[in-house]
Amino acid sequence: MQRLDKERLHRLYRAVLCLKNEEECAAFFEDACTIQETEAIAQRIEVACQLSQGRSYVDINKSTGASTATICRVSRCLNYGSGGYKTVIGRMEENDEL
């Protein structure tokens, strides 16, 4: 497995933070990611939102099409990860975007 280049990651994070609105964000992801990559990220966020609402794995699988492996991974990140999903979900709740 190839080691992540930390400077490249920081540049990516800074690039995302430069985006000013949803339209710019959509354009960036359209250019930077394949449709499948963008859909995978969107699916994981949806899974995280539904897990935080207490929905069951079966219900989440049915509504999102996410595999149980993906649901388990997102759940593990929600419970034991760095807090990224929790931060995003909290801010979306604050903005009534859930």
N, C-alpha and C positions, 0 to 999 in steps of 0.2 A: 504494500500500500504506500502510495506516495505521500510524503509529508506536506502538510499545508504550508504555503508561503504566507507568513503572517503579514507582510507588507501588502501583498495583493489583497488579502482579506480586509485589511484596514482601508485600503483604497476603495474596495467595494462598499464597505459600510459608509464611508464618507460620501461616496457617490449617491447612495440611497438617501442619505440625510440631506443632500442638496435638492432633492425633488420637492417642489412646492405645492403640488396638488395631485388629485387622482389622475387627471389626464396625463401629466408628466410621468407619473408612476407607471401607468398603463403603457405608455410609449417606451419607457425604459425596459420594462419586462418583456415587451414584444420584441425589442431589439436584442436583449441580452439572453433570453431563454427560449427554448423551444416551447411550443404549445403544451407538450406533455409535461415539461418541467414546471411551467407556470401552473398548470392544472394540478399537479402533485402538491405544490406548495399551498394552493388554495384549498385543496381537499384536506390537508393536514390542519390548516387553520379552522376549517369547519368542524373537523373531528374534535379539536381542542375545545372549541366553543360548546359543542354538544356534550362533551365529557364534563365540562365545568358546570353544565346545567343538570348533571346527574343522569343523563340518558344512558341506557344500557348499550353494551357492545352490539347486540343484535339489532337494536333500533338504529344505531349509528351506521352499521354495515348496510342496512336496508336503505337508509336515506342518502348516504354518501357514496356507496359502492366501495368504500375503503376496506381493504383486507383486514382480518383480525390482527395480523402482524403489524400493520400500520397503526391500527387503533391502539394496540398494546404499546408500541413505541411512543406514540404521542402521549398516552397515559403516563408512561414512565417519565417522560420529559416534564409533564405537568407536575408530577409528584416529587421528582428527584432531580430535575434538570436545573438549568441556570436561571430560570425564571422568565425566559423570553416570552413564552406563550402567556403566562400570567400577566405580564406587563401589557401585552397587546390586548388581551381580553379585558383587563381592567380599564384600559383607555377607551376601548370600543364601547364598554358599558357606560363610561362617563359621558361619551358623545352620543349615547342612544343609537349605536350602530349595530347592536346585536340582534 
